[in-house]
Amino acid sequence: MPEFSKMRKPDVKIVILGDMNVGKTSLLHRYTERKFKDTVSTVGGAFFLKQWGPYNISIWDTAGREQFHGLGSMYCRGAAAVILTYDLTNWHSLAELEERFLSLTDTANHDCIYAIVGNKADLTGNQAQQVAGQDGPTEDQGEGGGVNPPSACPTPPASPVLLSRVTLNKQVSREDAVSLYGRILRYKGMDESNCLPADKMCFETSAKTGYNVDALFETLFDMVLPSILRNRTEREQSPTVDLEDHKETGKRTRARCC
């Protein structure tokens, strides 16, 4: 197998769950491509690979529609973290996390990390409506240098402007999200005193403006590092045969015999 392919094997998996139209795919596009896209509903699931320092993290974007519901547990198998996403302007989308999606995480790792994420914050208040003048970095502000905002900040602009003045009623409060996080821990049989606190695991984001999106993903990446290191140690202690390498070796052997 080519060396590049070996380097790109994922070290750990993160899965995004949530009802349709809450903005799961848009969150991923905002983080990975630094821009907001009008997207169509995901069919089945989609796979993204993010390099985080020397590690490769796979992020699975799942479909929220009921006809694809059964696939969720398959995508969650072996997940180190799950992002449970809802729409801040839609109470039903929060209720659906507990009623429809939580049981899908039974196939995740026993020490899986859970983040509760309320998206579309730009529709509920002025703070999250502030955006940069462009969706993505310019030639002077590319990935290799220039003025990139600190990752822990909600993507503050150099010259903020406001989006539409139209706002919607915020139907889900932070207290609602914190309460759900506590119920998830109890459902999983976890001791809350030994788990990550709710104030670190409940986020409000805007895929449209980039508000808190970097903070969400990079916080989780830091938290799954122990899982990455454990997985690498287990692979080193229990090496497996690379079938691609074996196949190529077999081809070369047969060529010499002929």
N, C-alpha and C positions, 0 to 999 in steps of 0.2 A: 504493500500500500504506500502511496506517496507520503512523504514526511508531513506535508501540509495537512492531509486528512487526519493523521494521527494527532496533530496539535489541536484540531478542531473538535475532538470528541468532548461532549459536555461532561463537566465534573459534578454538576448538581442541577436539579430541576425545580423551577418555580412555575406554578399554575395560576392563571387568572380565571375566577368563576364569577358568575353574576347573570342576572336576567338580560334579555335582549334590550338594546338601546340605552344601556347605562354608560357606554363609552369605553368598553374594555379594549377594543382594537385601537381606538383613538389614543388612549393612554400609551399604548405601546409605540404607535407611530410618533407621538410627541417625544417620547424618550429616545427612541432609536434613530429617528430621522430628523429630529429637532423641528418638526412642523406639524400643523394640524391638517388632517384630511377628512373630507366627507366620505365615510365608508359605508359599505353595504353590510348586511348581517353576515357574520362568519358562518360558513358551512362546515360542520364537524369540528375542526380545530386547525390552528395555524401554529407554526413553529418558528421561533426566533432564537438566534444564538448570539450572546453578548460576551465579549471578552472583557473580563474584569481583572486588571493586572495580569498575572500569569495564568489565570483561571478562565474557564469557559462555562458560562451559565446558560442553560436552555430555558426559555420562557415560552410557555404554552398558552395560547389564546384560544379559549373554548367558546362554542356556540351557546347562546342563551335560550334559543328556541326549544320548545318542549320536545319536538321530534328528534333532537340530538341529545336529549338529556342523558340517555343511557351511556353515552360515550364518556361522560365526565369522570366516572370512577376509573376508567381505563387511563385517562390522561393524568389523573391524580396519583396513580400508582408510583410509589417511591419518591414522591415530591418532598422537598425539604422545606418549602414554604408555599402557602396558598394566599392569594390576594382575593378577598371576598369583596366584590365591588357593587355599589348601589348608586342610585341617582338621588342627589340631595333634594330634588324637587318632587320626588315620587316615593311616598311612604311604602307603597306596595313592593317596590324593588328591594327595600330593606327586609320586609317580612319574607320575601321569597328566598333570601339567603338562608334563613333558618328552616323554612318549610321544604324547600326543594334541593338546595345545593349543599347544605352542611353534611348530609349523609354520604355524599359523593367522596368526601375527604377521608372516609374510613380506610381507603387503600393507601393513603399517604404515610410517610414515615411516622413512627410513634412519637418522635420529638419534633414533628412538623411545627413551623412557626406560622401563625395566622395574623394577617393584617386586614383590618376593616377599612375600606376606602369609599368615601362618598365623593363621587365625581360631579361635574357641572357646577362647581362653586362659582364660576363666572356669572351664572344666572341668579345668584342669591345675594351678591354684595359687591361693592366697589373695589375692595382690596384685591379680589381675585380677577377683576376685569382689566387690570393693568397689564399691558403687553408691550413687547418690543415692536419697533416699527416694521420688522420683517419676521416671517415665520421661522426661517433658518439662518445659520451664520452666513455672513458675507464672505467675500474673498479675503478681507482683512481680518475676519473674526472666525476663521475656520478652526477645525479641531486641533491643528498643530500650533496655534498661538493666538495672539490677539487678546481681546477682552471677553473671556468667557466668565459668566457669573459663578460665584461659589456654589458648589453642588447642594449645600444645605439650605440655600435660600430659595424662595419661590420664584425663581427666574426673574429677578428685578431688571427692568429696562433702563437703558441710558436716558431715554426721553419717553416716559410713559404717556400713553394715550388711553382714553376710555373707549370701550366698545359701545354697543347700543345701550342706551339708558334704560331699556326695558329689563326689569328683573321679575323673577317669579318668587312665589312664596316658598320659603325653605320649610319643607315638610318633615325633615329628619334633623334632630338636634344632635350635638356631640354626645350628650348624655344618653341618647338612644343607642348610638354606636358603641359607647362604653358598656352599656348594659348588655348588648348582644355579645360583645367580646367575653364578658364574664360567663354568659350562658354557654358559649362555645367551649370554654375551658372546663366547665362542669360536665358538659356532654362528653368531652374527651377524657374525663376522669383525672384532670390535672389539678394539682394544688396551686391555687392562685398565688400564694405567697412565694412559690418557687418559679413562677412564670414571668415573662416579660410584662411590665405594667401596661395597662390600657392606654395611658397617655402617650406611650411611644408607639403603639400599634394601631391607633385610630387616626386616619388621615382624611383631610378634605382637599380635593385636588380639582384642577381644571385642565382637561386635555386641550382645550381650545387656546388658553393663554399660557399654559405651561406651569401654572401655579402649583407648587409643591410636588410636581411630578418627579423631578430629580431626587428630591428628598425621600420620596417613597421608595423608589427602586434602589437607590444607593444605601439607604438604611437597611433594606432587606439583604442586599449583597453582603454587607458587613456581617449581618447576623447569621448567614448561612456558611460563613467561612469554616466554622468547626466541622460542619457536615462534609465540606469539600476535603478538608485535611483527613478526616476519618475515612472517607471513601478511597482516597489515594493510598492511605496506609494499608487498607484491606486489599486493594488490588496488588500492591507490592508483595504482601504476604501470601496471597493466593493468585499467582499469575495464571492467566488463561492463554489459550492458543489463539493467535490472530489468524482467522481463516483466510483472509486476503493474502497475508504473507505466505501462508502455507500453500495456497493456490498458485501463487507466482513461482514459488520454489519448485512445485510439482511440474509446472510448465517448462521450467529451465531444465529439469532433470530429464524429462521426456525428449527434449530437443537434443540433448547430448547422446541419449541412447540411439536415436535415429541417425 
